[in-house]
Amino acid sequence: MSVWVGLGFDIHKFSKRRKKLVLGGVRIDYPRGLEAISDGDVVLHSICDAILGAVSAGDIGDYFPPTKKFKNIKSKKIAKFVLEKIKGKKILNIDITLILDKPKLSPYKKEIVNSLKKIFNTENINLKIKSKEATNFFGNQDSIVCFSIVSLADA
């Protein structure tokens, strides 16, 4: 069995204007969303980049550049496109590290994991939520950071 592994990373700053916050395909009750051309879902962006990396297919910016054409695109639509790129392969595992100080996501953790299981059609998803410990690591409390590792195999 051949196995492919990819690493994904994404970061977005919080918007200064009122905007929806979406993480892992789940709407989070918080007054500020993330600055991005799309809905800014750093979890889906990170996972999609990891999938593309595993099959040497670039990154989501290659397919969805920051132009008016893709303004406000839903990250679930990006994920659907990326999954088309791995036809004939299955996702073995997705491991995610989400780094932020606010909002507190523990009440949403199970819902995010369940959303990701549905989007990526796999049961093997691990989500870790880490605090920046009020350090200047990746922009104080003004951003959310996400790392993902994905492993794929022949279907």
C-alpha positions, 0 to 999 in steps of 0.5 A: 500500500502506498501512503502519501502525507501532506502538511498544511498551514493557514493563518488569518487575522481577525477582521475589524468589522463584524463578520461570521467566524467559521471553523471546520465548517461550523459557525462559531458564536463570536462577534468577529470573523477572519480577514480573507477573500473566502469565509476565512475557515483556517481549519478547512484551508489548512486541511485542503493544503495538506491534501494538495501537498500529499499529492503534489498538487500545489496549494489552494491559492493556485486554484482560488487566488485572492481575486474578486471572482472568489470573494466570499467563497465558502471553504466547503466549496474549496474542500469539495474541489480539493477532494476531486483532486484525490479521486482514487485515494482515501484519507487515512488520517487528519491531525489538526492543531488549531492555535488561538486565544479567543474564542474558547472552542472547547464547547465546539470541539465535538461539532467541528470534528463531526463536521470534518468527518462529514466533509472529508468522509473519514472517521480518523480526525484528531483536533487539538486546540492550543492557546498562544498563552498570550504571547506574540506568537503569530500575532497576539490575540489578533489571529487564528493559526492552524496546522494539519497533517493528512495521510492518504492511501489508494482507495 
